[in-house]
């Protein structure tokens, strides 16, 4: 028994801390289907991308998830007829101005999600580039919605911020 405990402790110590400290934070649920134009059947919705935004004055950061559906994906276009993006301020996600980074800090874990650079020239502003340590993912789910009379089952995509 003692040998197994020692082996177990050694394996735990050898694991990278990032494996032990993964976090998955639910940021939204969106309809799994969308009707792009009147008279067209529902198209499945999928995550087409995400990015981080920062507010220098407040030190706040947020994540933006962008959705698409098959009709607008081949052309690579995004228009106002598509599903609205999710804009989420996540507790623990902050702009660290001193280190010019978007950081997720859960108290026992500090992960750099994006690096921030000031743009020069006429555009000015900030350029925020993901490090890949924080990603956005979706997972299909079914929700029961009570309309006061009936219970309807609705397909949704649960949207998560995944922190490694």
Backbone torsions as a table, in degrees:
resi	resn	phi	psi	omega
1	UNK	NA	-41.8	-178.5
2	UNK	-63.5	-39.0	179.4
3	UNK	-64.0	-42.8	178.6
4	UNK	-60.8	-39.3	178.8
5	UNK	-64.5	-41.5	179.9
6	UNK	-66.5	-44.5	178.5
7	UNK	-61.7	-45.4	179.7
8	UNK	-59.4	-45.7	179.4
9	UNK	-62.9	-40.0	179.4
10	UNK	-65.1	-41.4	178.9
11	UNK	-63.7	-44.3	179.4
12	UNK	-61.0	-42.2	-179.6
13	UNK	-67.6	-29.2	-179.0
14	UNK	-82.5	-17.4	178.8
15	UNK	-67.6	140.5	175.7
16	UNK	-63.0	144.1	-179.3
17	UNK	-61.0	-30.7	-179.0
18	UNK	-64.1	-30.2	178.3
19	UNK	-68.9	-38.0	-178.6
20	UNK	-76.0	-23.5	-170.1
21	UNK	-109.6	19.6	178.3
22	UNK	-61.6	142.7	177.5
23	UNK	-130.5	143.9	175.2
24	UNK	-129.5	114.6	-175.5
25	UNK	-114.3	121.1	178.2
26	UNK	-73.7	127.7	-178.3
27	UNK	-113.6	-15.9	-179.0
28	UNK	-173.3	167.5	166.3
29	UNK	-132.1	129.7	-179.7
30	UNK	-125.0	154.3	177.7
31	UNK	-57.9	139.0	-178.4
32	UNK	-79.3	-9.8	178.7
33	UNK	-132.9	154.0	-177.0
34	UNK	-146.1	139.9	177.1
35	UNK	-99.7	104.0	-174.1
36	UNK	-67.9	-34.8	-179.7
37	UNK	-139.0	148.4	176.5
38	UNK	-56.9	138.1	178.8
39	UNK	87.2	-6.1	178.6
40	UNK	-100.0	140.1	179.8
41	UNK	-66.3	162.9	-179.6
42	UNK	-61.9	136.4	175.9
43	UNK	-104.0	145.3	176.3
44	UNK	-70.1	142.8	179.2
45	UNK	-99.1	142.5	175.7
46	UNK	-140.8	162.6	176.8
47	UNK	-74.9	124.8	179.1
48	UNK	-105.4	-11.8	177.5
49	UNK	169.0	175.4	177.1
50	UNK	-155.7	161.1	174.2
51	UNK	-155.8	167.7	178.1
52	UNK	-107.5	148.9	175.2
53	UNK	-127.7	150.6	179.2
54	UNK	-130.3	155.1	173.3
55	UNK	-120.5	108.8	-176.7
56	UNK	-61.1	-38.9	-175.4
57	UNK	-68.1	-36.2	-175.8
58	UNK	-101.0	-14.7	-176.8
59	UNK	75.8	17.2	-178.6
60	UNK	-93.0	153.0	175.6
61	UNK	-134.9	153.5	176.3
62	UNK	-146.5	162.7	179.0
63	UNK	-112.7	142.2	179.6
64	UNK	-122.8	120.9	177.1
65	UNK	-103.9	130.9	-178.2
66	UNK	-112.6	136.6	-176.4
67	UNK	-111.7	158.6	175.9
68	UNK	-143.2	172.5	174.7
69	UNK	-139.2	160.3	-170.0
70	UNK	-51.6	-34.9	-176.5
71	UNK	-64.9	-35.4	-178.0
72	UNK	-98.8	-3.5	-177.2
73	UNK	-77.4	-41.6	-178.8
74	UNK	-59.5	-37.9	-179.2
75	UNK	-81.5	-10.5	179.8
76	UNK	69.6	25.2	-177.0
77	UNK	-102.8	154.4	174.4
78	UNK	-128.7	126.4	179.9
79	UNK	-131.2	174.3	-176.2
80	UNK	-69.1	-12.1	179.9
81	UNK	-81.0	-12.7	-178.5
82	UNK	-80.3	174.2	178.1
83	UNK	-60.1	143.0	179.0
84	UNK	-67.0	141.9	176.0
85	UNK	-65.5	154.4	171.8
86	UNK	-91.7	125.2	175.6
87	UNK	-115.6	113.9	-172.8
88	UNK	-130.3	129.4	168.8
89	UNK	-93.5	119.9	-176.2
90	UNK	-103.5	131.4	177.6
91	UNK	-58.1	127.7	-179.6
92	UNK	98.6	-13.4	177.9
93	UNK	-93.3	115.9	-175.1
94	UNK	-135.6	162.3	172.2
95	UNK	-95.8	115.9	177.4
96	UNK	-93.9	94.9	-174.8
97	UNK	-64.4	-35.7	-178.5
98	UNK	-61.8	-40.8	-179.8
99	UNK	-99.7	3.5	-179.6
100	UNK	48.6	60.8	-176.5
101	UNK	-149.9	152.3	168.2
102	UNK	-92.9	123.5	-172.0
103	UNK	-125.1	138.0	170.0
104	UNK	-101.3	121.1	-178.9
105	UNK	-125.7	108.7	-178.7
106	UNK	-95.1	2.5	-177.0
107	UNK	105.0	-45.6	177.1
108	UNK	-112.6	1.5	-179.2
109	UNK	-142.0	133.6	177.0
110	UNK	-129.3	114.8	-175.7
111	UNK	-124.8	131.8	176.5
112	UNK	-84.0	112.0	-177.8
113	UNK	-87.1	-33.3	-176.9
114	UNK	-155.3	153.6	175.1
115	UNK	-105.2	143.8	-174.7
116	UNK	-118.5	131.6	177.2
117	UNK	-127.8	143.5	174.4
118	UNK	-78.9	134.8	176.4
119	UNK	-86.0	143.0	175.3
120	UNK	-97.1	-176.4	174.9
121	UNK	76.8	-161.4	-176.2
122	UNK	-69.6	-33.2	-178.0
123	UNK	-65.8	-42.1	-178.4
124	UNK	59.0	-155.9	177.3
125	UNK	75.2	-161.0	-176.4
126	UNK	-121.7	147.8	172.1
127	UNK	-110.8	123.7	-177.1
128	UNK	-114.9	117.1	-176.4
129	UNK	-118.8	124.2	-178.8
130	UNK	-63.1	143.5	176.0
131	UNK	-90.5	-13.7	-176.1
132	UNK	90.2	-6.2	179.3
133	UNK	-77.9	-19.4	178.1
134	UNK	-127.8	125.9	-179.0
135	UNK	-130.4	168.6	176.2
136	UNK	-115.8	136.6	178.7
137	UNK	-137.1	164.9	176.7
138	UNK	-125.9	157.1	177.5
139	UNK	-142.3	125.2	179.5
140	UNK	-67.4	146.9	-178.8
141	UNK	-153.4	167.2	175.4
142	UNK	-122.9	129.1	179.4
143	UNK	-111.7	143.2	172.4
144	UNK	-92.4	123.6	-179.1
145	UNK	-115.8	122.6	-179.6
146	UNK	-97.0	116.6	-179.5
147	UNK	-92.4	10.8	-179.4
148	UNK	99.5	-18.0	178.6
149	UNK	-128.3	-51.4	-179.3
150	UNK	-116.1	162.1	172.3
151	UNK	-110.4	123.2	-179.5
152	UNK	-108.5	143.5	175.8
153	UNK	-101.4	122.5	-173.2
154	UNK	-118.9	132.7	175.4
155	UNK	-80.0	132.9	179.1
156	UNK	-135.2	165.2	168.6
157	UNK	-111.4	119.0	172.9
158	UNK	-81.6	133.9	-174.7
159	UNK	-110.6	130.6	-174.7
160	UNK	-126.0	145.4	165.0
161	UNK	-96.0	117.4	-179.8
162	UNK	-101.5	121.3	-178.6
163	UNK	-112.4	124.4	179.8
164	UNK	-93.1	NA	NA
